[in-house]
Amino acid sequence: MAVKLSDILIREAHRDDLPALVALFAADALGGHGDTTVAGAFADYARAFAVIEASPDQTLYVAECGREVVGTFQMMLTTSLTGRGSSTMIIEAVQTRADMRGQGIGTGMIEFAISEAKGRGVRLVQPTSNAIRRDAHRFYERLGFKPSHLGFKMALK
């Protein structure tokens, strides 16, 4: 199914989108986040959604085509004393449904995020990506992002 970008609606996620979002993340074997569509796990996602929804500095978005969720991303605004008190927009959890990849949906989501960041006077837009996601790295570089930092993580659970 070919999609025109004009057919894609990017909007804030609603609680009703949770089943589609959970399915999108659970289908991602590469991410290694342990996401699952098992019914008992849904409460964890609902709690996380409530936290994101209540935060003035976080927004979860969906890309919708024909009333179906075909992509998602989250934006988080952080302000630091470095850079003379400037703000950075972190783009996280970018996913396009597997059957919809390669049609410009990811590009549309990132361009939307950049536009939102510019509108808020943000100095820097910073997508995060798992080190093993080589295709994602090429995608971000194609959009003008430069690899500049090395991040570290420590699992606490």
Stockholm file with secondary structure:
# STOCKHOLM 1.0

chainA/1-157         MAVKLSDILIREAHRDDLPALVALFAADALGGHGDTTVAGAFADYARAFAVIEASPDQTLYVAECGREVVGTFQMMLTTSLTGRGSSTMIIEAVQTRADMRGQGIGTGMIEFAISEAKGRGVRLVQPTSNAIRRDAHRFYERLGFKPSHLGFKMALK
#=GR chainA/1-157 SS CCCCGGGEEEEECCGGGHHHHHHHHHTCTTTCSCCCCCGGGHHHHHHHHHHHHHCTTEEEEEEEETTEEEEEEEEEEEECSHHHHCEEEEEEEEEECGGGTTSSHHHHHHHHHHHHHHHTTCSEEEECCCTTCHHHHHHHHHTTCCCCCCCCCCCCC
#=GC SS_cons         CCCCGGGEEEEECCGGGHHHHHHHHHTCTTTCSCCCCCGGGHHHHHHHHHHHHHCTTEEEEEEEETTEEEEEEEEEEEECSHHHHCEEEEEEEEEECGGGTTSSHHHHHHHHHHHHHHHTTCSEEEECCCTTCHHHHHHHHHTTCCCCCCCCCCCCC
//
